Amino acid sequence: MRSIAKYLILLLVFLAALQTRAMAADYVVVVDVADGANIKAIANAYDGKVLDALTANTYLMDVKRLTPRYFVSGVLSMEANIRMRYGRSKGGVISVKAGTTPDWYFAQPALKLIGADEARLKSTGKGVIIADINSAVDYSHPSLRGHLTAGYDFVLEKASDLTLNQSSSSFLDQSDVAFLDQSDVAFLDQSDLAFLDQSDAAFLDQSDAAFLDATNPAHGHGTLVAGILAAVAPDAMIMPIRAFDDLGQSDDFTIAKAIRWAVDHGADVINMSFGTLKQSKVLHDAAEYANKNGVTMIASAGNDAKNEAQYPAAYDQVVSVAATNFWDMKASFSNYGDSIDVSAPGVGIVAPYPGGYYAVVSGTSFAAPLAAGEAALLRSFRQKENAKDRIRSGTRRIDHRNPGFKLGQGRIDLKLAVDKK
C-alpha cells in the first residue's frame, strides 16, 4: 500500500508540473488591432510582449495566455503564427565542362516545350522586377551574374549583399533530406532528347562534387529558382528575398513581411515556391495588398499528390501552378484540384546549383518560376497590368492526357501568351 501511495503522490506531482508548465507556455501569435488601440495594454493583458510590427494594426506577439487577464479593447483577431517549410524535391547535382557558357541550360526540353525560345524573340522581360521569396542564393554563380538586383534577408535582417560568395557558407552543410535521392526520378530516361545525350558531355561527372550529401530543402532552392527565372526572362531583374532559414523553415508573419517589402520596393512579379495547407489572415492580407498594388503573384501548388489546396497558391489573387512532365501528364507528386490555375513542366528541370554546379530537379517549386518568368515577359509589354488573367488564358489544354485530375486551364505556353499580348 505504501508503494502505491508513493506512486500516486509522484503522479500528482508530475501532473501538477505539467499543468504549471502548460500555464507558463508561450504562444507566438499574430494580432490585428483596431485603429488607436493601445498595443502595450493589449500585450500586458495577455502576459506577453510585442516581437514585431507588420503594419500599424498588425503585430507579432509572444503571449503566455490565450485569454486576457482583464478586459482590454481593440483586439480584432488573433491567430497562430503558422510555421512553413518547403515541400521535398527530387534531383541530382551535375557539373559541366570548363568553358561551358552560363546559359547552356536555356536549351533544355522543358523550356522548349513551353515555347520559351519563340517567346523571347518578342519579349525578354526587360524593365520588370521579379521578387523571389526563398532561401539563400549563391550570388556568385556564373548563371546569375547580371540577373540580380538588391533584395532583403529577413533571416539576418539586413539588405542582401550582391557581392557575397556563398561557396563556403554554412548553408552548404546539409544532411537530412533526400534531395539527391534519384531512385524514383526518371529525368535521365530521355533517349530521344539530344539535350540529355551524355556521350559527349561531362556534366554528369560528379567525382569532384564534394557536397553530394547536401540534402536540406533550403540548400540550393533559392539558387535553382532564380536560375529558372533568369532562363525564362533573361532581361528581367530578380530581387532575391530570403525568408527561409538554413533548415528550410519560415512562418506566415515573415512571409507576409517579405511580400509587403517586395511590393513597397518595386516588384512587378512575386514568385513563391512554397506553401502550407493552413490559411492565415496575415498571409491573405499580404496577398491582397500585393494584388491591390498590381503585382502578379505566382505560387507552387504543392508536392503531396493530393486534391488539396496549398496556400498562398490557392488564394484568388495568386496563380497556382501544378507540375507536369514532358508528355503533359500530371507529375506523380503534384497536387491537383479546383484550386489549380495552370500547369507547367516540373520534372527534370535543369537549373544553377550553389558552387558553380547545376542540378536536375523535380517539384512544383520549379514549375512555378516558369509561370513567374512568363508573367515578366507579359508585363514587359504592359508594365502596370497584372498578368494573372493572361497567364490563365495562354495555355494548351491537356485534360485528355490527365483523366481524373484537374490541372487548371492547361499547361502554360509562353509563345501563345506573348502572341496574345
GUKOLLO-216472 format. One record per residue (C-alpha): residue number from 0; chain; x, y, z. Coordinates in nm, 3 decimals, m for minus. Layout:
<recs>
+-----+-----+---------+---------+---------+
! seq ! mol !      px !      py !      pz !
+-----+-----+---------+---------+---------+
! NUM !   A !       X !       Y !       Z !
...
+-----+-----+---------+---------+---------+
</recs>
This chain:
<recs>
+-----+-----+---------+---------+---------+
! seq ! mol !      px !      py !      pz !
+-----+-----+---------+---------+---------+
!   0 !   A !   0.000 !   0.000 !   0.000 !
!   1 !   A !   0.284 !   0.234 !   0.087 !
!   2 !   A !   0.438 !   0.185 !  m0.261 !
!   3 !   A !   0.102 !   0.257 !  m0.427 !
!   4 !   A !   0.059 !   0.575 !  m0.224 !
!   5 !   A !   0.411 !   0.682 !  m0.313 !
!   6 !   A !   0.334 !   0.620 !  m0.682 !
!   7 !   A !   0.015 !   0.827 !  m0.662 !
!   8 !   A !   0.199 !   1.113 !  m0.493 !
!   9 !   A !   0.465 !   1.112 !  m0.766 !
!  10 !   A !   0.194 !   1.104 !  m1.034 !
!  11 !   A !   0.015 !   1.401 !  m0.878 !
!  12 !   A !   0.343 !   1.595 !  m0.860 !
!  13 !   A !   0.412 !   1.514 !  m1.225 !
!  14 !   A !   0.065 !   1.625 !  m1.336 !
!  15 !   A !   0.095 !   1.945 !  m1.135 !
!  16 !   A !   0.430 !   2.016 !  m1.303 !
!  17 !   A !   0.275 !   1.961 !  m1.643 !
!  18 !   A !  m0.010 !   2.198 !  m1.561 !
!  19 !   A !   0.232 !   2.463 !  m1.434 !
!  20 !   A !   0.443 !   2.425 !  m1.747 !
!  21 !   A !   0.134 !   2.450 !  m1.970 !
!  22 !   A !   0.025 !   2.764 !  m1.788 !
!  23 !   A !   0.371 !   2.913 !  m1.844 !
!  24 !   A !   0.390 !   2.811 !  m2.210 !
!  25 !   A !   0.445 !   3.086 !  m2.463 !
!  26 !   A !   0.241 !   3.125 !  m2.779 !
!  27 !   A !   0.362 !   3.321 !  m3.079 !
!  28 !   A !   0.056 !   3.485 !  m3.236 !
!  29 !   A !  m0.036 !   3.744 !  m3.498 !
!  30 !   A !  m0.270 !   4.008 !  m3.358 !
!  31 !   A !  m0.482 !   4.254 !  m3.556 !
!  32 !   A !  m0.594 !   4.560 !  m3.358 !
!  33 !   A !  m0.831 !   4.848 !  m3.421 !
!  34 !   A !  m0.709 !   5.197 !  m3.509 !
!  35 !   A !  m0.584 !   5.375 !  m3.199 !
!  36 !   A !  m0.566 !   5.061 !  m2.985 !
!  37 !   A !  m0.310 !   5.057 !  m2.702 !
!  38 !   A !  m0.082 !   4.773 !  m2.807 !
!  39 !   A !   0.115 !   4.780 !  m2.481 !
!  40 !   A !  m0.204 !   4.741 !  m2.277 !
!  41 !   A !  m0.309 !   4.453 !  m2.501 !
!  42 !   A !   0.027 !   4.279 !  m2.459 !
!  43 !   A !   0.008 !   4.321 !  m2.081 !
!  44 !   A !  m0.344 !   4.175 !  m2.068 !
!  45 !   A !  m0.215 !   3.857 !  m2.233 !
!  46 !   A !   0.107 !   3.849 !  m2.023 !
!  47 !   A !   0.300 !   3.900 !  m2.342 !
!  48 !   A !   0.529 !   4.125 !  m2.538 !
!  49 !   A !   0.539 !   4.267 !  m2.889 !
!  50 !   A !   0.803 !   4.100 !  m3.107 !
!  51 !   A !   0.749 !   4.280 !  m3.435 !
!  52 !   A !   0.511 !   4.503 !  m3.628 !
!  53 !   A !   0.389 !   4.441 !  m3.982 !
!  54 !   A !   0.163 !   4.746 !  m4.012 !
!  55 !   A !   0.017 !   4.998 !  m3.769 !
!  56 !   A !  m0.257 !   4.745 !  m3.696 !
!  57 !   A !  m0.082 !   4.405 !  m3.721 !
!  58 !   A !   0.169 !   4.275 !  m3.467 !
!  59 !   A !   0.364 !   3.963 !  m3.385 !
!  60 !   A !   0.336 !   3.888 !  m3.013 !
!  61 !   A !   0.471 !   3.636 !  m2.765 !
!  62 !   A !   0.195 !   3.570 !  m2.508 !
!  63 !   A !   0.166 !   3.338 !  m2.208 !
!  64 !   A !  m0.213 !   3.312 !  m2.222 !
!  65 !   A !  m0.473 !   3.300 !  m2.498 !
!  66 !   A !  m0.740 !   3.476 !  m2.290 !
!  67 !   A !  m0.673 !   3.814 !  m2.128 !
!  68 !   A !  m0.637 !   3.856 !  m1.750 !
!  69 !   A !  m0.871 !   4.154 !  m1.771 !
!  70 !   A !  m1.090 !   4.318 !  m2.031 !
!  71 !   A !  m0.893 !   4.504 !  m2.295 !
!  72 !   A !  m1.040 !   4.670 !  m2.602 !
!  73 !   A !  m0.907 !   4.687 !  m2.956 !
!  74 !   A !  m0.828 !   4.323 !  m3.042 !
!  75 !   A !  m0.986 !   4.238 !  m3.376 !
!  76 !   A !  m0.831 !   3.897 !  m3.434 !
!  77 !   A !  m0.560 !   3.666 !  m3.303 !
!  78 !   A !  m0.415 !   3.366 !  m3.485 !
!  79 !   A !  m0.119 !   3.132 !  m3.451 !
!  80 !   A !   0.191 !   3.223 !  m3.649 !
!  81 !   A !   0.200 !   2.911 !  m3.866 !
!  82 !   A !   0.539 !   2.759 !  m3.943 !
!  83 !   A !   0.613 !   2.685 !  m4.306 !
!  84 !   A !   0.859 !   2.452 !  m4.481 !
!  85 !   A !   0.947 !   2.363 !  m4.835 !
!  86 !   A !   0.800 !   2.050 !  m4.987 !
!  87 !   A !   1.056 !   1.783 !  m5.062 !
!  88 !   A !   1.211 !   1.797 !  m5.405 !
!  89 !   A !   1.397 !   1.533 !  m5.601 !
!  90 !   A !   1.701 !   1.557 !  m5.822 !
!  91 !   A !   2.074 !   1.532 !  m5.862 !
!  92 !   A !   2.375 !   1.763 !  m5.883 !
!  93 !   A !   2.567 !   1.782 !  m6.210 !
!  94 !   A !   2.883 !   1.957 !  m6.323 !
!  95 !   A !   2.970 !   2.099 !  m6.663 !
!  96 !   A !   3.286 !   2.118 !  m6.866 !
!  97 !   A !   3.512 !   2.417 !  m6.814 !
!  98 !   A !   3.427 !   2.694 !  m7.056 !
!  99 !   A !   3.059 !   2.598 !  m7.086 !
! 100 !   A !   2.851 !   2.911 !  m7.138 !
! 101 !   A !   2.640 !   3.001 !  m6.831 !
! 102 !   A !   2.317 !   2.999 !  m7.032 !
! 103 !   A !   2.363 !   2.648 !  m7.172 !
! 104 !   A !   2.063 !   2.520 !  m6.975 !
! 105 !   A !   1.830 !   2.764 !  m7.156 !
! 106 !   A !   1.804 !   2.498 !  m7.431 !
! 107 !   A !   1.653 !   2.233 !  m7.202 !
! 108 !   A !   1.343 !   2.035 !  m7.307 !
! 109 !   A !   1.108 !   2.195 !  m7.053 !
! 110 !   A !   1.171 !   2.544 !  m7.194 !
! 111 !   A !   1.132 !   2.424 !  m7.550 !
! 112 !   A !   0.805 !   2.255 !  m7.460 !
! 113 !   A !   0.652 !   2.582 !  m7.336 !
! 114 !   A !   0.778 !   2.784 !  m7.634 !
! 115 !   A !   1.032 !   2.992 !  m7.443 !
! 116 !   A !   1.266 !   3.036 !  m7.742 !
! 117 !   A !   0.992 !   3.183 !  m7.961 !
! 118 !   A !   0.854 !   3.398 !  m7.678 !
! 119 !   A !   1.196 !   3.552 !  m7.607 !
! 120 !   A !   1.208 !   3.677 !  m7.965 !
! 121 !   A !   0.925 !   3.915 !  m7.872 !
! 122 !   A !   0.993 !   3.979 !  m7.504 !
! 123 !   A !   1.278 !   3.917 !  m7.265 !
! 124 !   A !   1.123 !   4.072 !  m6.956 !
! 125 !   A !   1.315 !   4.398 !  m6.983 !
! 126 !   A !   1.211 !   4.658 !  m6.727 !
! 127 !   A !   1.040 !   4.404 !  m6.499 !
! 128 !   A !   1.143 !   4.312 !  m6.144 !
! 129 !   A !   1.067 !   3.959 !  m6.019 !
! 130 !   A !   1.084 !   3.916 !  m5.643 !
! 131 !   A !   1.162 !   3.561 !  m5.538 !
! 132 !   A !   1.080 !   3.478 !  m5.175 !
! 133 !   A !   1.307 !   3.188 !  m5.100 !
! 134 !   A !   1.617 !   3.061 !  m4.920 !
! 135 !   A !   1.971 !   3.194 !  m4.961 !
! 136 !   A !   2.103 !   3.249 !  m5.314 !
! 137 !   A !   2.454 !   3.188 !  m5.446 !
! 138 !   A !   2.505 !   3.536 !  m5.590 !
! 139 !   A !   2.842 !   3.439 !  m5.737 !
! 140 !   A !   2.703 !   3.164 !  m5.961 !
! 141 !   A !   2.801 !   3.240 !  m6.324 !
! 142 !   A !   2.445 !   3.185 !  m6.448 !
! 143 !   A !   2.308 !   3.451 !  m6.213 !
! 144 !   A !   2.558 !   3.727 !  m6.279 !
! 145 !   A !   2.384 !   4.032 !  m6.420 !
! 146 !   A !   2.039 !   3.895 !  m6.339 !
! 147 !   A !   2.009 !   4.000 !  m5.973 !
! 148 !   A !   1.909 !   4.327 !  m5.812 !
! 149 !   A !   1.916 !   4.426 !  m5.446 !
! 150 !   A !   1.685 !   4.235 !  m5.214 !
! 151 !   A !   1.649 !   4.170 !  m4.843 !
! 152 !   A !   1.744 !   3.895 !  m4.598 !
! 153 !   A !   1.472 !   3.855 !  m4.334 !
! 154 !   A !   1.671 !   3.580 !  m4.160 !
! 155 !   A !   1.968 !   3.806 !  m4.092 !
! 156 !   A !   1.752 !   4.121 !  m4.105 !
! 157 !   A !   1.970 !   4.311 !  m4.346 !
! 158 !   A !   1.980 !   4.411 !  m4.711 !
! 159 !   A !   2.113 !   4.144 !  m4.946 !
! 160 !   A !   2.481 !   4.166 !  m5.030 !
! 161 !   A !   2.519 !   4.104 !  m5.403 !
! 162 !   A !   2.895 !   4.059 !  m5.363 !
! 163 !   A !   2.852 !   3.766 !  m5.124 !
! 164 !   A !   3.026 !   3.446 !  m5.228 !
! 165 !   A !   2.837 !   3.168 !  m5.056 !
! 166 !   A !   3.061 !   2.885 !  m5.172 !
! 167 !   A !   3.191 !   2.844 !  m4.818 !
! 168 !   A !   2.872 !   2.942 !  m4.638 !
! 169 !   A !   2.725 !   2.717 !  m4.369 !
! 170 !   A !   2.410 !   2.654 !  m4.568 !
! 171 !   A !   2.611 !   2.417 !  m4.789 !
! 172 !   A !   2.639 !   2.174 !  m4.499 !
! 173 !   A !   2.303 !   1.999 !  m4.510 !
! 174 !   A !   2.236 !   1.633 !  m4.447 !
! 175 !   A !   1.883 !   1.530 !  m4.352 !
! 176 !   A !   1.658 !   1.530 !  m4.659 !
! 177 !   A !   1.654 !   1.301 !  m4.966 !
! 178 !   A !   1.712 !   1.590 !  m5.207 !
! 179 !   A !   1.957 !   1.376 !  m5.406 !
! 180 !   A !   1.754 !   1.057 !  m5.395 !
! 181 !   A !   1.725 !   0.974 !  m5.764 !
! 182 !   A !   1.563 !   0.633 !  m5.717 !
! 183 !   A !   1.219 !   0.745 !  m5.837 !
! 184 !   A !   1.318 !   1.023 !  m6.077 !
! 185 !   A !   1.321 !   0.936 !  m6.447 !
! 186 !   A !   1.495 !   1.252 !  m6.562 !
! 187 !   A !   1.781 !   1.054 !  m6.719 !
! 188 !   A !   1.545 !   0.835 !  m6.917 !
! 189 !   A !   1.529 !   1.059 !  m7.224 !
! 190 !   A !   1.662 !   0.851 !  m7.511 !
! 191 !   A !   1.515 !   1.082 !  m7.777 !
! 192 !   A !   1.627 !   1.414 !  m7.628 !
! 193 !   A !   1.967 !   1.518 !  m7.757 !
! 194 !   A !   1.997 !   1.770 !  m7.478 !
! 195 !   A !   2.048 !   1.488 !  m7.230 !
! 196 !   A !   2.275 !   1.281 !  m7.457 !
! 197 !   A !   2.573 !   1.228 !  m7.230 !
! 198 !   A !   2.801 !   1.073 !  m7.492 !
! 199 !   A !   2.995 !   1.394 !  m7.548 !
! 200 !   A !   2.939 !   1.586 !  m7.226 !
! 201 !   A !   3.097 !   1.561 !  m6.883 !
! 202 !   A !   2.811 !   1.722 !  m6.695 !
! 203 !   A !   2.742 !   1.402 !  m6.503 !
! 204 !   A !   3.098 !   1.373 !  m6.379 !
! 205 !   A !   3.028 !   1.409 !  m6.009 !
! 206 !   A !   3.366 !   1.289 !  m5.886 !
! 207 !   A !   3.465 !   1.641 !  m5.781 !
! 208 !   A !   3.126 !   1.740 !  m5.637 !
! 209 !   A !   3.209 !   1.744 !  m5.268 !
! 210 !   A !   2.857 !   1.816 !  m5.145 !
! 211 !   A !   2.656 !   1.530 !  m5.294 !
! 212 !   A !   2.518 !   1.474 !  m4.944 !
! 213 !   A !   2.386 !   1.831 !  m4.931 !
! 214 !   A !   2.027 !   1.730 !  m4.866 !
! 215 !   A !   1.850 !   2.005 !  m4.672 !
! 216 !   A !   1.546 !   2.151 !  m4.852 !
! 217 !   A !   1.687 !   2.504 !  m4.816 !
! 218 !   A !   2.014 !   2.414 !  m4.981 !
! 219 !   A !   2.017 !   2.530 !  m5.340 !
! 220 !   A !   1.645 !   2.609 !  m5.352 !
! 221 !   A !   1.689 !   2.985 !  m5.390 !
! 222 !   A !   1.965 !   2.945 !  m5.648 !
! 223 !   A !   1.767 !   2.691 !  m5.851 !
! 224 !   A !   1.454 !   2.905 !  m5.869 !
! 225 !   A !   1.648 !   3.223 !  m5.952 !
! 226 !   A !   1.821 !   3.037 !  m6.237 !
! 227 !   A !   1.487 !   2.926 !  m6.382 !
! 228 !   A !   1.355 !   3.282 !  m6.369 !
! 229 !   A !   1.669 !   3.404 !  m6.547 !
! 230 !   A !   1.627 !   3.143 !  m6.821 !
! 231 !   A !   1.267 !   3.239 !  m6.898 !
! 232 !   A !   1.303 !   3.617 !  m6.869 !
! 233 !   A !   1.676 !   3.692 !  m6.909 !
! 234 !   A !   1.640 !   4.071 !  m6.914 !
! 235 !   A !   1.415 !   4.092 !  m6.608 !
! 236 !   A !   1.585 !   4.167 !  m6.279 !
! 237 !   A !   1.548 !   3.913 !  m5.999 !
! 238 !   A !   1.504 !   4.051 !  m5.647 !
! 239 !   A !   1.619 !   3.779 !  m5.402 !
! 240 !   A !   1.427 !   3.794 !  m5.074 !
! 241 !   A !   1.544 !   3.546 !  m4.815 !
! 242 !   A !   1.260 !   3.442 !  m4.584 !
! 243 !   A !   1.362 !   3.078 !  m4.521 !
! 244 !   A !   1.647 !   2.983 !  m4.289 !
! 245 !   A !   1.911 !   2.716 !  m4.348 !
! 246 !   A !   1.669 !   2.445 !  m4.230 !
! 247 !   A !   1.413 !   2.546 !  m4.489 !
! 248 !   A !   1.180 !   2.698 !  m4.229 !
! 249 !   A !   0.984 !   3.021 !  m4.218 !
! 250 !   A !   0.646 !   3.138 !  m4.088 !
! 251 !   A !   0.339 !   3.328 !  m4.207 !
! 252 !   A !   0.440 !   3.658 !  m4.046 !
! 253 !   A !   0.785 !   3.655 !  m4.211 !
! 254 !   A !   0.634 !   3.563 !  m4.548 !
! 255 !   A !   0.381 !   3.846 !  m4.512 !
! 256 !   A !   0.665 !   4.088 !  m4.435 !
! 257 !   A !   0.854 !   3.965 !  m4.741 !
! 258 !   A !   0.553 !   4.011 !  m4.970 !
! 259 !   A !   0.489 !   4.363 !  m4.847 !
! 260 !   A !   0.860 !   4.451 !  m4.869 !
! 261 !   A !   0.870 !   4.331 !  m5.231 !
! 262 !   A !   0.565 !   4.539 !  m5.321 !
! 263 !   A !   0.700 !   4.850 !  m5.149 !
! 264 !   A !   1.036 !   4.816 !  m5.325 !
! 265 !   A !   0.912 !   4.795 !  m5.682 !
! 266 !   A !   0.845 !   4.428 !  m5.756 !
! 267 !   A !   0.616 !   4.366 !  m6.053 !
! 268 !   A !   0.602 !   3.988 !  m6.007 !
! 269 !   A !   0.642 !   3.775 !  m5.692 !
! 270 !   A !   0.736 !   3.407 !  m5.713 !
! 271 !   A !   0.650 !   3.189 !  m5.410 !
! 272 !   A !   0.778 !   2.832 !  m5.441 !
! 273 !   A !   0.645 !   2.715 !  m5.103 !
! 274 !   A !   0.319 !   2.672 !  m4.919 !
! 275 !   A !   0.113 !   2.549 !  m4.627 !
! 276 !   A !  m0.220 !   2.368 !  m4.600 !
! 277 !   A !  m0.348 !   2.616 !  m4.342 !
! 278 !   A !  m0.496 !   2.953 !  m4.429 !
! 279 !   A !  m0.397 !   3.260 !  m4.232 !
! 280 !   A !  m0.533 !   3.613 !  m4.223 !
! 281 !   A !  m0.192 !   3.777 !  m4.218 !
! 282 !   A !  m0.083 !   3.589 !  m4.533 !
! 283 !   A !  m0.412 !   3.655 !  m4.712 !
! 284 !   A !  m0.393 !   4.026 !  m4.623 !
! 285 !   A !  m0.041 !   4.044 !  m4.767 !
! 286 !   A !  m0.159 !   3.880 !  m5.090 !
! 287 !   A !  m0.447 !   4.126 !  m5.109 !
! 288 !   A !  m0.205 !   4.415 !  m5.052 !
! 289 !   A !   0.012 !   4.296 !  m5.342 !
! 290 !   A !  m0.288 !   4.243 !  m5.566 !
! 291 !   A !  m0.426 !   4.592 !  m5.497 !
! 292 !   A !  m0.088 !   4.729 !  m5.598 !
! 293 !   A !  m0.100 !   4.545 !  m5.931 !
! 294 !   A !   0.167 !   4.285 !  m5.851 !
! 295 !   A !   0.138 !   3.947 !  m6.026 !
! 296 !   A !   0.181 !   3.662 !  m5.776 !
! 297 !   A !   0.273 !   3.304 !  m5.870 !
! 298 !   A !   0.296 !   3.011 !  m5.626 !
! 299 !   A !   0.353 !   2.636 !  m5.631 !
! 300 !   A !   0.056 !   2.405 !  m5.581 !
! 301 !   A !   0.237 !   2.153 !  m5.359 !
! 302 !   A !   0.403 !   1.811 !  m5.385 !
! 303 !   A !   0.165 !   1.589 !  m5.186 !
! 304 !   A !  m0.006 !   1.423 !  m5.487 !
! 305 !   A !  m0.341 !   1.516 !  m5.336 !
! 306 !   A !  m0.655 !   1.704 !  m5.429 !
! 307 !   A !  m0.599 !   1.974 !  m5.171 !
! 308 !   A !  m0.538 !   2.347 !  m5.165 !
! 309 !   A !  m0.200 !   2.488 !  m5.067 !
! 310 !   A !  m0.160 !   2.850 !  m4.962 !
! 311 !   A !  m0.074 !   3.113 !  m5.077 !
! 312 !   A !  m0.122 !   2.943 !  m5.416 !
! 313 !   A !  m0.494 !   2.880 !  m5.358 !
! 314 !   A !  m0.580 !   3.245 !  m5.288 !
! 315 !   A !  m0.777 !   3.411 !  m5.567 !
! 316 !   A !  m0.513 !   3.682 !  m5.601 !
! 317 !   A !  m0.241 !   3.424 !  m5.677 !
! 318 !   A !  m0.177 !   3.200 !  m5.979 !
! 319 !   A !  m0.150 !   2.841 !  m5.854 !
! 320 !   A !   0.087 !   2.621 !  m6.060 !
! 321 !   A !   0.076 !   2.241 !  m6.071 !
! 322 !   A !   0.357 !   2.031 !  m6.224 !
! 323 !   A !   0.353 !   1.817 !  m6.538 !
! 324 !   A !   0.612 !   1.605 !  m6.717 !
! 325 !   A !   0.749 !   1.624 !  m7.071 !
! 326 !   A !   0.439 !   1.448 !  m7.201 !
! 327 !   A !   0.194 !   1.697 !  m7.043 !
! 328 !   A !   0.086 !   1.440 !  m6.785 !
! 329 !   A !   0.050 !   1.531 !  m6.419 !
! 330 !   A !   0.375 !   1.480 !  m6.231 !
! 331 !   A !   0.330 !   1.192 !  m5.988 !
! 332 !   A !   0.396 !   1.420 !  m5.689 !
! 333 !   A !   0.191 !   1.724 !  m5.794 !
! 334 !   A !  m0.123 !   1.839 !  m5.618 !
! 335 !   A !  m0.432 !   1.893 !  m5.832 !
! 336 !   A !  m0.792 !   2.006 !  m5.798 !
! 337 !   A !  m1.016 !   2.311 !  m5.819 !
! 338 !   A !  m0.754 !   2.542 !  m5.666 !
! 339 !   A !  m0.513 !   2.496 !  m5.959 !
! 340 !   A !  m0.496 !   2.775 !  m6.219 !
! 341 !   A !  m0.236 !   2.643 !  m6.466 !
! 342 !   A !   0.024 !   2.370 !  m6.504 !
! 343 !   A !   0.389 !   2.389 !  m6.607 !
! 344 !   A !   0.673 !   2.142 !  m6.651 !
! 345 !   A !   0.811 !   2.039 !  m6.313 !
! 346 !   A !   1.001 !   1.717 !  m6.386 !
! 347 !   A !   1.366 !   1.707 !  m6.491 !
! 348 !   A !   1.420 !   2.082 !  m6.471 !
! 349 !   A !   1.783 !   2.192 !  m6.513 !
! 350 !   A !   1.896 !   2.497 !  m6.315 !
! 351 !   A !   2.201 !   2.651 !  m6.142 !
! 352 !   A !   2.310 !   2.500 !  m5.811 !
! 353 !   A !   2.540 !   2.658 !  m5.547 !
! 354 !   A !   2.913 !   2.642 !  m5.601 !
! 355 !   A !   2.907 !   2.677 !  m5.979 !
! 356 !   A !   2.723 !   2.348 !  m6.029 !
! 357 !   A !   2.386 !   2.270 !  m6.179 !
! 358 !   A !   2.110 !   2.030 !  m6.080 !
! 359 !   A !   1.830 !   1.838 !  m6.245 !
! 360 !   A !   1.531 !   1.867 !  m6.013 !
! 361 !   A !   1.161 !   1.792 !  m5.990 !
! 362 !   A !   0.887 !   1.963 !  m5.790 !
! 363 !   A !   0.611 !   2.222 !  m5.816 !
! 364 !   A !   0.868 !   2.463 !  m5.673 !
! 365 !   A !   1.034 !   2.457 !  m6.014 !
! 366 !   A !   0.714 !   2.472 !  m6.219 !
! 367 !   A !   0.606 !   2.798 !  m6.053 !
! 368 !   A !   0.905 !   3.011 !  m6.170 !
! 369 !   A !   0.833 !   2.912 !  m6.531 !
! 370 !   A !   0.497 !   3.087 !  m6.493 !
! 371 !   A !   0.656 !   3.374 !  m6.298 !
! 372 !   A !   0.903 !   3.424 !  m6.582 !
! 373 !   A !   0.609 !   3.424 !  m6.823 !
! 374 !   A !   0.448 !   3.698 !  m6.614 !
! 375 !   A !   0.765 !   3.905 !  m6.658 !
! 376 !   A !   0.756 !   3.857 !  m7.037 !
! 377 !   A !   0.396 !   3.975 !  m7.047 !
! 378 !   A !   0.444 !   4.268 !  m6.810 !
! 379 !   A !   0.733 !   4.391 !  m7.021 !
! 380 !   A !   0.466 !   4.487 !  m7.277 !
! 381 !   A !   0.226 !   4.643 !  m7.026 !
! 382 !   A !   0.427 !   4.737 !  m6.719 !
! 383 !   A !   0.133 !   4.826 !  m6.495 !
! 384 !   A !  m0.104 !   4.546 !  m6.589 !
! 385 !   A !  m0.140 !   4.242 !  m6.364 !
! 386 !   A !  m0.074 !   3.946 !  m6.595 !
! 387 !   A !  m0.251 !   3.674 !  m6.396 !
! 388 !   A !  m0.555 !   3.653 !  m6.625 !
! 389 !   A !  m0.343 !   3.636 !  m6.939 !
! 390 !   A !  m0.133 !   3.357 !  m6.785 !
! 391 !   A !  m0.451 !   3.162 !  m6.712 !
! 392 !   A !  m0.576 !   3.207 !  m7.069 !
! 393 !   A !  m0.247 !   3.149 !  m7.251 !
! 394 !   A !  m0.241 !   2.772 !  m7.209 !
! 395 !   A !  m0.263 !   2.445 !  m7.402 !
! 396 !   A !  m0.543 !   2.211 !  m7.297 !
! 397 !   A !  m0.411 !   1.885 !  m7.154 !
! 398 !   A !  m0.727 !   1.741 !  m6.998 !
! 399 !   A !  m0.729 !   1.447 !  m7.239 !
! 400 !   A !  m0.390 !   1.339 !  m7.102 !
! 401 !   A !  m0.500 !   1.370 !  m6.741 !
! 402 !   A !  m0.835 !   1.200 !  m6.687 !
! 403 !   A !  m0.949 !   1.230 !  m6.327 !
! 404 !   A !  m0.718 !   1.522 !  m6.247 !
! 405 !   A !  m0.797 !   1.893 !  m6.252 !
! 406 !   A !  m0.492 !   2.088 !  m6.362 !
! 407 !   A !  m0.640 !   2.431 !  m6.418 !
! 408 !   A !  m0.676 !   2.596 !  m6.757 !
! 409 !   A !  m0.396 !   2.387 !  m6.905 !
! 410 !   A !  m0.019 !   2.382 !  m6.949 !
! 411 !   A !   0.140 !   2.724 !  m6.997 !
! 412 !   A !   0.258 !   2.817 !  m7.345 !
! 413 !   A !   0.479 !   3.127 !  m7.348 !
! 414 !   A !   0.464 !   3.178 !  m7.723 !
! 415 !   A !   0.085 !   3.159 !  m7.719 !
! 416 !   A !   0.062 !   3.403 !  m7.428 !
! 417 !   A !   0.305 !   3.651 !  m7.580 !
! 418 !   A !   0.132 !   3.635 !  m7.918 !
! 419 !   A !  m0.195 !   3.724 !  m7.742 !
! 420 !   A !  m0.047 !   4.031 !  m7.584 !
+-----+-----+---------+---------+---------+
</recs>
